[in-house]
């Protein structure tokens, strides 16, 4: 890695920094919806991770190529289908779950391809969202990721409590979890006070 790339991690979003801390040095990782490759570049430069990515947008793929990253263009479903079981130690999905048409299928594929899945998402249960919905009667935007409901890609709002219920219903074991609010971490009343969350999942029978 060039010195320029090694200076980039400080620009990472708080949830990406939290994800990076959860990935051990030398691990094999696949980043789904890797955008411009900032997280992959960080993991490779700072932790010598063997990293690959899948990104749908041409602009994102070109940005990754400029960083010297191994990234393929395509949608998540088709991209994951090409990998055999347990190809990676970690499969990462950051701030993308709310846009998926079939999140249960994608998470199942992530835990087929990888031994653990790392998922970050915005929490619509955050207290300011609740107050905004009560006071203004309008669906709030995602904390820290403002996007009107009518703009593509369309999203589905859900909370930390919703995702915890989803994991239990699908037999996923939550290995670790990190709750964030304005870059700070906290675990008390997370569904009310956290703006974003990061979960590390395994299959229950592993």
N, C-alpha and C positions, 0 to 999 in steps of 0.2 A: 504493500500500500504506500501511496505517496504521503508526504508530510501533510499535504492539504487534506487528504481524506482522513488522516488521523486527527485532524482538528475539528472535524464536523460533528462528533457526537454531542457537543454542548447544545446544538440546535435541535436536538430531538424533542418531540412532545413528551410530556411527563409519563404518559402511559407506555410509550416506546422505551423510555429509560427504565421503567419498572420491569418491562418484559426482558430487556437486556440483562438486568440483574438476576433474573430467574434462569437464564440459560448458562450452563457451566462451560468453561473453556474446552475447546476441542470437540464440542458436540456437533452432530449433523442436524441442520435445521432447514426447513422449507417455509418460506414466508409467502402466504397467500394474499393477493392484492397488495403487492409490495410497493406500489406507487413509484416514487423516484429512487427507491433502494436505500434510503437513509439508514433504516434499521439494519439491513444486511451489511452495509458498509461498516457500520459500527461494530457489529458482531465479528466480522472477519478481521477488522483491524485491531480491535481491543481484546478479543477472546479467541482468536484463531479458529473460529467456527467454520465448518465446511458448509457453506450456505448456498442455497438456490432459491429462486423466486418464481412466482407466476403472477403476471399482471395483464389485465385486459386492455388498458389504454396504450396506444402507440407512443404517446408522449412519455408515459411512465417507463415503457421498455427502453426507449431511446436514452432517457436519463440514466437508467441502470447500466446500459451498455457503455455510456461515457464514464461511468465509475469503474468499469471493468468487471461487472458482476455477471454471474450466470443466471439469466432470467429468460423465461419463455413467455410468449404472448398467447393468451387464450383465457377462456372462462374457467372457473374453479372446478366445475364438475368434470369437464373433459380433461383438464390438466391432472387432477388427482387420479383419474382412472388409469393413467399411463404408468403409475408407480406401483411396484409390488408391495406386499405387506411388510411393515416394519422397515421401510427404507430410510427413515429418519428417526432421530431421538425426539425431536420437537417439530410440530407443525404449528405455525403461528397465523392467527387471523386477528388483525387489529382494526377495530372500528369499521368492520365490514358486515358483521352478523345481521345488523338491522336492515340491510339491503337485499338479503338473500330470499329467494322465493321458497326454498326448501332447506332451512337451516339444520333440521334434524339429519337430513341426508348428508350435508356437507360435514357436519361434525362427526358423523359415523365414519365417513371416508377419511377424515383427518386422523381419527383414532385407529383406522386400519393401516394407513400409510406411516403414521408416527406412533411412537410409544406413549407420548404425551401431547396433548393439544393445549396451546396457550391462546386464550381469547380475551380481547379487551373490548369494552363497549361503554357507551354513554348510559347513565342511569336516569330514566325519566321519572323515577320516584324522588329525585332530589327536591328538597323542600321548596326552593324557589319555583320549580315547575308546578308543584301542587298549589302554591299560593296563586301563581299566574293563571292556572286553569280555573280556580275557584273565583278569582276576582274578575278576570277578563272574559272567561267562558270560551277561550280559544286554546287549541292544542299547542303546547310550548315547543320550541325548537330544542334540539339536543343540546345539553350543556357542553359548552366549549366548541361545538360543531354546528353553528347556525346554518340552517338550510330550510327554506319554505317548503311546506308539505307538497306543493304542486310541482316542484322542480325535479327533474330526473337526477339520479336514480331515486325512485320512490322508496320510502323507508317505513318500517313498522316500529312503533314505540313499545319499549318494554323496560321493566325495572330489574334491580338486583334480585328482588323477591321472585319475580317471574322466572329469571334465569336459574335461580337456585331450584325452584320447583321443576323446571325443565330437566335439569341435571338428574334430579332424583327420579323423575318419571322414566328417564332413558337409561338409568343404571350407570351413570357416570360418577366416578369417585373424584371429589374435589381435593386435590393434593395441596394446593396453595391458593391464596386469594389476597389481592392487594386492593385497597379502596383509596381513591384519590379525590382531593378537592383543592383546586388551584395549586396543584403540584405537591401538596402536603398529604400525608398518609394518616388515616384514622380508621378504627374498627368499631367504634361505638355508634350504634344506630346508623349503620352504613346505608341502609335503604333510604334513609331520610337525609343524611348529611353528605354522602359521597356523590360527586359529579360523574366519576368514571370508575370502572372496576376492571381488574385483570384476574382471570381464573386460569389455573393449571389443572387439566382434567386427565383422568385415565379411565380405561374400561374397568368396571367393577370387579371383573373376574381375573384381573392381572395380579 
